[in-house]
């Protein structure tokens, strides 16, 4: 068997394995041991669909492309983020050690960088790329001509095949794709989900501050119900209420699932009643106007009287939108 046939067989095996893994993941989602599948079942790929997707990708890769060696420093991350986990950062990482001992067994998929034809962009294989960069080795890659939609769907297929995204990673992936202008049918295909579940995923990612999501991480054991409950209970004051917890050593020392549980437990507590604060305000310059300010929990009032109180009140009211924009930009 010649070298070209050997390469062809190796790639065919790669995508045959992908189909089998997708099928296994589908069956695992439906096992009673994991509890009712609910919407998860509706978004799982059927075996026929998985084989079709795998076969289409296999044929595309085998249409004249070959595995090449690239310098990892020539390869940039994908334009769309789909993971919240941290890539390998030292030689003790399990993936790094595996590649050091056994070599890179599966090539990554890249395309020419859309803005710089001297560079490449990862479609999938980010963790392998980081591992090889740490080891100072060349990266085995398949170079394909892919547009943005191809990249999104290929990333979705790889995620389903190799390691399912956690619920919040799926939500952030969907939100990022919509933010970049992808239409929902494309996002549904990339995530192998339906219209109803996609709407719920995006609503969860929108409801929660992104810095809080990143601080928690992928939380693989916190499924759909827990994340939806967290999003539904999040209010404008929640972030400030949790600021101390998010910055604490106890929070940082926990794994991702532990960080989620700390957040959920804190939200389940009833916040203590804050004492109302009242104080007077007068302008620095000489004036008859007087103000009385009261802050109590979720309410804040300013009462103005005497002098030009009415005119100053109208002035403030007409500029509330600008003031609020400046306030949110500062946050």
N, C-alpha and C positions, 0 to 999 in steps of 0.2 A: 504494500500500500504506500503510495507516494506521500510526500509531506503535505500537499494540499488536501488530499483525502483525509489524512489524519486530523488536520485542523478542522475540517468540516465535521468529522465525526465527533470531535471534542465539543464543538459548539452545539451540535445537535443534542449531545448528551446533557449539556448545560441546560438547555431549554426543555428537554424532556423531564429533567429533575424539577424544573420550575413548575411544570404542570402538575407533577405528583405532589409537590409541596403545597400548591394551591388547593388541590383536592383534599389533602389531609387537613389543611387549615379550615376548609369549609365543613368537613365532618366534625372537627373538634368544636367549632362554634355551636353545632347543633346537638352535642351530647348532653343528656339530662344532668350529668354531674356538675355542669357549669351553671345550672339554673335555667329559667326560661330565656330563650334566645330573643324573643320579641322582635324589635326592629333590626337586631343584628342579623337575624335569619334573612330578612328581606333584602339586606344589602350584601349578602354573601354571593360570590360568583358560582354559577352552576358549573359542573365538571365540563360540559360541552363548551361553555363560554370560555373557560380557562384554557382548554386545549386549543380553541380557536385563536385566542390572544397569543398563546405561547407559539403556536405554529406561524402566525403572522410575523411575530418578532424574529423567530428563527429564520424564516425565509428572507426577511429584510437584511439580517446580519450576514447571511450566506451569499448575498448577491454581489460577490466580488470584493467584499471587505476582508481584511486580514488583521491578525493581532500584531501590534507594533509595540516597540519599547519607547517610552517617553520619559523625559526628566520631570519628576513630580513638580518642580518649581515652574514648569510651563503650563500647569493645569490649575485652573481656577474653580471655585465652587459653583454649583448650579445657581441660576438666577432666582430659583425659588427654593425656600427653606422648607424641609419637611420633617426635620428631626429636632427634638429638644435635648437629646442626650449629648454629652460632651465627647468629641472624638478622642482617640488615643493621644495621651499627652506625655507618656514616658515609656521606657523600654520594658517596664514590668507589666504593661497591659497584656491581657490574654491574647488578643488578636495579633499584637506586635510579636509576641513570642512564637505564636503559631506560624506566622509568615517567616520569621527568622529561621525556624527549624525546618519547615516544609516548603518554603517558597510560596509565591503567589499562585494559588491553584485556580483562581477564577479571575479572568480579566475584568477591568472596569470598562464602562461604556462612556465615551466622550464624543463631543462634536467640536468643530472649529469654533473659536470664540466669535460671536456675531460682530463684535466691535474691533477685533484684533486678530487677523488671520495668521499671526505668528504664535498664537496661544490657543489653548484648548479649554473646554468647559465640561465639568463632570455632568453626566446624566444620572448615573448611579455608580456607587462604589466609593463614596466619600471616606468611609472609615478605613478601607484598604489603602486609599491614597495617602491619608495621614500616617498610617502605619509605615508605609514604604518611605515616606519622607523622613520619618524618625530614624529609620534604618539606613538612610542614605542610599537606597537602591532605586533602580529604574522601575517604572510601573508598566505592566503589561496592559494594553488598552486596545479596544476596538473603536475605530474612528468612523463615525457615521454622519451623513448629512441629515440633520434633523431640524425641523422648525420648532417653535416654542410649544405648540400643541403636542407634537411628537414627544418632546422632552417630558412634558407633564404626564402623559399617559404611560411612558416608559418608566418614570419614577414610581407611578402608582402600581404598575405591574410588579416591579422589583420589590416594593414594600410589601405587597401581598404575598410574594413568593418567599422572601427570605425571613423577615420578622415583621409581623403585623405592627403597624403604628398603634400607639396607645390612643385612647379616645381623644384626649386633648391634643395630641399631635395631629390626628385626623382633622380636628376642628380648626387648628391653626393653619394647616396645609390648605384646607378649603377656604378659609378666610383670606389667606395670602393670595391664592389664585384669583378669587373674586376681586380683590383689591387691585390686582394687576390687569383686570379687564377680561379675564377668561369667562366665557359664557357657561351657564350652569350645566348644560348637557356635557360639555367637556370635563367639568369638575366631577360630575357624577360618574363619568367613565373612569377618570383617574382614581377615584376613591371606591369604585365598584359599589355605589350606593344609589338610592332613589331620591326623588325630589323632596319628599317629606323629611327624610332623615338628614339630607343635606342642609335644609333650612334650619333644622335644629342644631346641627354642628356649627354653622356660621353664627347663629344667634348666641351660642355659648361663648365663642371666641370674641364676639363683639361686646358681650356683657362684662367680661373680666378684663381688668387692665393687663396689657401684654407684659409689663415688667413683673407682675405678680405671677403670671403663668410661667414665665422664664425662671423666676425664683423657685417655684415649686418643681418644675421639670416635668418629665414625661409621665410620672406616676402610673406605671403600667397596671397596677392593681386597682386603681380608682376608675371604675367603669362609667358608662353612660349616665346611670342614675345619679351617682355621686356628683359628677361634674355639672349636670343640669341643676341639681339642688343647690350647689354652690353658686352657680350663675344667677339663679332665681332669687337667692337671699342676699345678693351683693347690692349695696346701695352706694350712693355718693359718699357717705361718711365711713363706709367700711374700710377703705384703704387707709385713711388716717387713723382709724381705730386699731388697725393691725400693724401700723408702722413699727411699733416697738418689737412685736413678735418677729416680723420679717428681718429685722436687723439683729436679732438676738443670736448668741452662740448656740443656744439649744436648737434653734431652727436650722442653723447652718450645719450642725453636727448630724442631723438626721438625713437618711436617704430620701429620695424623691417621694415615695409613698408615705414615709413618716412626716415629711413636710406638709403634704396634703392633709393628713389626719390632724396635724396641729392647727392648721388653718380652719378646718371644718369644726373641730372641737371649740375653738375660740369663738367662731360665729354662732355656735349653738348656745353659748352663754348669753344670758340677758345682761346687757351693759348696765353698770351701776348708774343710778340717776345722778346726773351732773348738777352741781349747785349752780343756780342762776347767778350771773354777774351783771351788775348794773353800775354805770358810771356816767359822769357828765362830760360833755365836750364843749369847748369854746374855741374859736379860731385864735391863732397866734396874734393876728393883727387886731386892732381895736374894732369891736363890733357889738351890736346888741343881740345878735343871734345866739341862741343856746340850743344845745343838743343833749338828748338823754338816750344812752345806748344800753340795750339789754341783750345778753347772750345766755340762752338756756337750751342745752341739748341741740336739737335740730332747728331751733328758731333763733333768729337774730333780727332785732328791730332797732331802727333809728327814728327818734321823734325830734322834730325841729320846731322851735317856737320863737316868737318875737322877731323884731328886725326884719330882714329880708328872707325869713325862713321859707316862705312860699316860693319865691323866685329861685332860691338855692335848691329847694326840693325838686322843682321842675327841671333845673339844670342837671341835677344828678340823674333823675328819671330818664331824661332824653339820651343819656350816655351810658345806660346800664349795659347794653349789648357790647359796647366797646370795652367797658371795664371788665365784663365777664370774659371776653375773648382774651384780654391781657392776663387775667387771673389764670385761666386754663393753660395759656401758653407758658406762663411762668412755672406751672406745675410740671 
